[in-house]
Amino acid sequence: MTHYLSARYNVCYLLLLIGISNAYLSPPPRSVGGSSLRYHGISSSSSCTTTRRTSTSLNVFFNNNSKSTNNGTPEKGEDLFKTLELKDEALLQAQTAVSSLESALESAVTNLEYMQEQLQLRVVDLEKELTSTKNELSTSQNELDIAVSDLQLAQQQLTESQRQFEELEIALGESEEAARRAEMRAERLQSELTSLKQNQKSGVMYGDSDNSDSGVVAEEKKSVKKSWNNLFQSAVDSASAAAAASSSIPTLNEWIAIKGSAEGDVQISGKVTNHPTIDDGDAIVTSPLMDPSQAKERKIVSTSSGSRYRLGTPLTLPSSAASVDVNEAKNKFNQQKEERRQQILARARTSSESIPEITDQTLGNGRYILAGKAIPSVNGRSLIQTAYRSTPLGTATGEPLIIKISSNNEAMKREYDNYQRVSGGLKKGQFIRRKEFLLNAGKEMPGMSALVMQRGVDDVKAFMPKVGGKLEGPLLLDCAVTALRCMEALHGVRLVWNDLKTENFVVVEDERTGDISFRGIDLESCMPVKSNPVDFTPEACPPEFAKSFMTGEAESFALEYNYDVWSYGMFLYEISTGRGFFDGVSAEQITKKLPTFEPLVDNVPDPTLADLISKCLSITPMDRPSLARISKHPYFDGYAGNSKNPFDFLFGGKSS
């Protein structure tokens, strides 16, 4: 706008100078009769002050010239010279004005071109932003469609589960009704049988001494006797069937009803007999009852896991003084349990490696100070090294950390993205805490990536020999639940772990309380469900994948959630026995054996856990339980959220 106004002023100035030039260059007209000369260029009434001054000056000049001429003096040459000087000055000013105008016009054109270029660039930026926004909207729409699809699928599964549950309830009701009818029929037949025996003894119906009866009557007696014999046999069969059905149901004696973890849940704790897998006299805690109102003596109850129990003699606890003894016994049991846990932890700490010494090496352009030597990972594709955060002065600070370093930037980025994806899910799992991901590990290690994480004491495989060779009691249950929670988190965001094993869980100690827990690590092999695997571990892969690998079809193998369920069964077997199924066997031999592998779980100490492992290691993938069914298995009845039975100390604390 400034250039535009300047151009306007220059145009006005140019026009003014042109007018002045005309005034100087035009020959002054002469009046007839010797009258004086008069200048007719610019009117004296013009609003331009400069024009008026010039007009007056010219009038004076021509008047003087006229006078000189009239007087006949020789000043005509000097006046003409002045006129030419004025004319040159006017031309020079006109040229200057034209030059200024041209410069102004060029500047205006340049500004307009610059503005046009800026507008074009802005249009291009807006088009890019619009395209990016469209892509984001498309991606969001796709994710929303997937979420809606998942929700619909979950709703269908829930509806199907409810339908199956209702069918099971109906079938259970019909079975119980049939059992009651059979018992009533057995009692009726027993009564009739007793009556029949009494009549036989008295000879009322079948007395052989009555020879006076006619042949028709004799035949009728034989027919009646045959009917009663058939009735007797039917009664015996019914009574036997009822007894067999009754004897197949485990019985709970010295039982007591306790509150479950959820509002309204009721569980039964007692000593079991006639159980197919648990020794007589062992104490168990059932899953929540389907109908808590049936928790009465001599009643048959059904649990949410599908088990059935006959309730025998209930447990009678004396009040007042006796309850004090119960509390003392409970406290003593908890104290012994804590002492045992502390002994295990102390033994593990003593045998664990000390934290390595700090070196003068750094990572991340001085961001981290390394300690000790780098150790190759289990698969050999990365390096693991202890490190500390560096201060601005170059000194180590904070807790020791672990840095995973690899030149496979794609795998490292995938692992970090998988961690982030799980963190954004509804279920977070129990994974190691991440500090930072460096796609470029810095000038110290060009071309490498680094993942900075919380440091664990040991991985589970290395930890087990330090606590007796295997995990037991709370440690075993804790580790099993941690792995289950990690699987739930991954499956919740539609990922298959594809590498669930003891080396991918680490032991973490709380510095404040001294408690230990387990955390999952190494998600670089995780891939979306239905996609193809990028890597595999023979000890963790199921038979169907090994078969595909042997036939050269591994790259097209579609990952399913039950892949991880098989790995979970292998994991549980190893932590509960201290040995894997294929310890000491080469990867090639494992892959060859898996297609015909039949797992035996007889040496698992806990029969309930053995049952869970056996289900997870089903050869047919569709027969493996879902994570929802696994979490409902009796082995987890006493864990945390499900809460242990407060009377476990009376029986030894087993659960089923």
LINLINNOR-V757934 format. One record per backbone hydrogen bond with DSSP energy under -0.5 kcal/mol. CO is the residue of the C=O (numbers start at 0). NH is the residue of the N-H. If there is no record, write none. Layout:
BEGIN
co->CO nh->NH
co->CO nh->NH
END
This chain:
BEGIN
co->0 nh->4
co->1 nh->5
co->2 nh->6
co->3 nh->7
co->4 nh->8
co->5 nh->9
co->6 nh->10
co->7 nh->11
co->8 nh->12
co->9 nh->13
co->10 nh->14
co->11 nh->15
co->12 nh->16
co->13 nh->17
co->14 nh->18
co->15 nh->19
co->16 nh->20
co->17 nh->21
co->18 nh->22
co->19 nh->23
co->20 nh->24
co->21 nh->25
co->28 nh->37
co->30 nh->33
co->34 nh->30
co->37 nh->39
co->42 nh->45
co->46 nh->48
co->47 nh->51
co->48 nh->52
co->49 nh->53
co->50 nh->54
co->51 nh->55
co->52 nh->56
co->53 nh->57
co->54 nh->58
co->55 nh->59
co->56 nh->60
co->57 nh->61
co->58 nh->62
co->59 nh->63
co->60 nh->64
co->61 nh->65
co->62 nh->66
co->63 nh->67
co->64 nh->68
co->65 nh->69
co->66 nh->70
co->67 nh->71
co->67 nh->72
co->72 nh->74
co->74 nh->78
co->75 nh->79
co->76 nh->80
co->77 nh->81
co->78 nh->82
co->79 nh->83
co->80 nh->84
co->81 nh->85
co->82 nh->86
co->83 nh->87
co->84 nh->88
co->85 nh->89
co->86 nh->90
co->87 nh->91
co->88 nh->92
co->89 nh->93
co->90 nh->94
co->91 nh->95
co->92 nh->96
co->93 nh->97
co->94 nh->98
co->95 nh->99
co->96 nh->100
co->97 nh->101
co->98 nh->102
co->99 nh->103
co->100 nh->104
co->101 nh->105
co->102 nh->106
co->103 nh->107
co->104 nh->108
co->105 nh->109
co->106 nh->110
co->107 nh->111
co->108 nh->112
co->109 nh->113
co->110 nh->114
co->111 nh->115
co->112 nh->116
co->113 nh->117
co->114 nh->118
co->115 nh->119
co->116 nh->120
co->117 nh->121
co->118 nh->122
co->119 nh->123
co->120 nh->124
co->121 nh->125
co->122 nh->126
co->123 nh->127
co->124 nh->128
co->125 nh->129
co->126 nh->130
co->127 nh->131
co->128 nh->132
co->129 nh->133
co->130 nh->134
co->131 nh->135
co->132 nh->136
co->133 nh->137
co->134 nh->138
co->135 nh->139
co->136 nh->140
co->137 nh->141
co->138 nh->142
co->139 nh->143
co->140 nh->144
co->141 nh->145
co->142 nh->146
co->143 nh->147
co->144 nh->148
co->145 nh->149
co->146 nh->150
co->147 nh->151
co->148 nh->152
co->149 nh->153
co->150 nh->154
co->151 nh->155
co->152 nh->156
co->153 nh->157
co->154 nh->158
co->155 nh->159
co->156 nh->160
co->157 nh->161
co->158 nh->162
co->159 nh->163
co->160 nh->164
co->161 nh->165
co->162 nh->166
co->163 nh->167
co->164 nh->168
co->165 nh->169
co->166 nh->170
co->167 nh->171
co->168 nh->172
co->169 nh->173
co->170 nh->174
co->171 nh->175
co->172 nh->176
co->173 nh->177
co->174 nh->178
co->175 nh->179
co->176 nh->180
co->177 nh->181
co->178 nh->182
co->179 nh->183
co->180 nh->184
co->181 nh->185
co->182 nh->186
co->183 nh->187
co->184 nh->188
co->185 nh->189
co->186 nh->190
co->187 nh->191
co->188 nh->192
co->189 nh->193
co->190 nh->194
co->191 nh->195
co->192 nh->196
co->193 nh->197
co->194 nh->198
co->195 nh->199
co->196 nh->200
co->197 nh->201
co->198 nh->202
co->198 nh->203
co->198 nh->204
co->202 nh->206
co->206 nh->209
co->208 nh->210
co->209 nh->212
co->213 nh->217
co->214 nh->218
co->215 nh->219
co->216 nh->220
co->217 nh->221
co->218 nh->222
co->219 nh->223
co->220 nh->224
co->221 nh->225
co->222 nh->226
co->223 nh->227
co->224 nh->228
co->225 nh->229
co->226 nh->230
co->227 nh->231
co->228 nh->232
co->229 nh->233
co->230 nh->234
co->231 nh->235
co->232 nh->236
co->233 nh->237
co->234 nh->238
co->235 nh->239
co->236 nh->240
co->237 nh->241
co->238 nh->242
co->239 nh->243
co->240 nh->244
co->241 nh->245
co->242 nh->246
co->243 nh->247
co->245 nh->248
co->247 nh->249
co->249 nh->309
co->250 nh->252
co->250 nh->272
co->251 nh->311
co->252 nh->270
co->254 nh->314
co->255 nh->268
co->257 nh->266
co->261 nh->264
co->264 nh->259
co->265 nh->288
co->266 nh->257
co->267 nh->285
co->268 nh->255
co->269 nh->283
co->270 nh->252
co->271 nh->280
co->272 nh->250
co->278 nh->281
co->281 nh->271
co->283 nh->269
co->284 nh->655
co->287 nh->303
co->290 nh->293
co->291 nh->294
co->293 nh->295
co->295 nh->298
co->298 nh->300
co->298 nh->310
co->300 nh->308
co->301 nh->289
co->301 nh->290
co->302 nh->305
co->306 nh->302
co->307 nh->249
co->308 nh->300
co->308 nh->310
co->309 nh->251
co->309 nh->311
co->310 nh->297
co->312 nh->253
co->312 nh->254
co->314 nh->316
co->315 nh->317
co->318 nh->321
co->319 nh->322
co->319 nh->323
co->320 nh->324
co->321 nh->325
co->322 nh->326
co->323 nh->327
co->324 nh->328
co->325 nh->329
co->326 nh->330
co->327 nh->331
co->328 nh->332
co->329 nh->333
co->330 nh->334
co->331 nh->335
co->332 nh->336
co->333 nh->337
co->334 nh->338
co->335 nh->339
co->336 nh->340
co->337 nh->341
co->338 nh->342
co->339 nh->343
co->340 nh->344
co->341 nh->345
co->342 nh->346
co->343 nh->347
co->344 nh->348
co->345 nh->349
co->346 nh->350
co->347 nh->351
co->356 nh->371
co->360 nh->369
co->362 nh->366
co->362 nh->367
co->363 nh->366
co->366 nh->389
co->367 nh->362
co->367 nh->369
co->368 nh->387
co->369 nh->358
co->370 nh->385
co->374 nh->383
co->376 nh->379
co->381 nh->376
co->382 nh->404
co->383 nh->374
co->384 nh->402
co->385 nh->370
co->386 nh->400
co->387 nh->368
co->388 nh->396
co->390 nh->393
co->394 nh->390
co->396 nh->388
co->399 nh->454
co->400 nh->386
co->401 nh->452
co->402 nh->384
co->402 nh->404
co->403 nh->450
co->404 nh->382
co->405 nh->448
co->406 nh->408
co->407 nh->411
co->408 nh->412
co->409 nh->413
co->410 nh->414
co->411 nh->415
co->412 nh->416
co->413 nh->417
co->414 nh->418
co->415 nh->419
co->416 nh->420
co->417 nh->421
co->418 nh->422
co->419 nh->423
co->421 nh->424
co->425 nh->427
co->429 nh->519
co->432 nh->453
co->435 nh->451
co->436 nh->438
co->437 nh->449
co->438 nh->440
co->440 nh->363
co->441 nh->444
co->442 nh->445
co->444 nh->447
co->447 nh->440
co->448 nh->405
co->449 nh->437
co->450 nh->403
co->451 nh->434
co->451 nh->435
co->452 nh->401
co->457 nh->506
co->458 nh->462
co->459 nh->463
co->460 nh->464
co->462 nh->465
co->463 nh->466
co->463 nh->468
co->464 nh->467
co->471 nh->474
co->471 nh->475
co->472 nh->476
co->473 nh->477
co->474 nh->478
co->475 nh->479
co->476 nh->480
co->477 nh->481
co->478 nh->482
co->479 nh->483
co->480 nh->484
co->481 nh->485
co->482 nh->486
co->483 nh->487
co->484 nh->488
co->485 nh->489
co->486 nh->490
co->487 nh->491
co->488 nh->492
co->489 nh->492
co->489 nh->494
co->490 nh->493
co->493 nh->528
co->495 nh->526
co->498 nh->500
co->500 nh->503
co->501 nh->459
co->501 nh->460
co->501 nh->504
co->503 nh->520
co->504 nh->459
co->505 nh->518
co->506 nh->456
co->506 nh->457
co->507 nh->516
co->508 nh->510
co->509 nh->513
co->514 nh->509
co->516 nh->507
co->518 nh->505
co->519 nh->431
co->522 nh->525
co->526 nh->495
co->527 nh->530
co->530 nh->558
co->536 nh->539
co->536 nh->540
co->541 nh->544
co->541 nh->545
co->542 nh->546
co->543 nh->547
co->544 nh->548
co->545 nh->549
co->546 nh->550
co->547 nh->552
co->547 nh->553
co->548 nh->551
co->552 nh->555
co->553 nh->556
co->556 nh->532
co->556 nh->558
co->558 nh->529
co->559 nh->562
co->559 nh->563
co->560 nh->563
co->560 nh->564
co->561 nh->565
co->562 nh->566
co->563 nh->567
co->564 nh->568
co->565 nh->569
co->566 nh->570
co->567 nh->571
co->568 nh->572
co->569 nh->573
co->570 nh->574
co->571 nh->575
co->572 nh->576
co->573 nh->577
co->574 nh->470
co->579 nh->582
co->581 nh->584
co->585 nh->589
co->586 nh->590
co->587 nh->591
co->588 nh->592
co->589 nh->593
co->590 nh->594
co->592 nh->595
co->593 nh->596
co->600 nh->603
co->602 nh->604
co->604 nh->606
co->605 nh->609
co->606 nh->610
co->607 nh->611
co->608 nh->612
co->609 nh->613
co->610 nh->614
co->611 nh->615
co->612 nh->616
co->614 nh->617
co->618 nh->620
co->619 nh->622
co->620 nh->623
co->625 nh->629
co->626 nh->630
co->627 nh->631
co->629 nh->632
co->632 nh->635
co->633 nh->636
co->635 nh->638
co->638 nh->641
co->638 nh->642
co->639 nh->642
co->644 nh->647
co->646 nh->649
co->646 nh->650
co->647 nh->650
co->647 nh->651
co->647 nh->652
co->650 nh->282
END
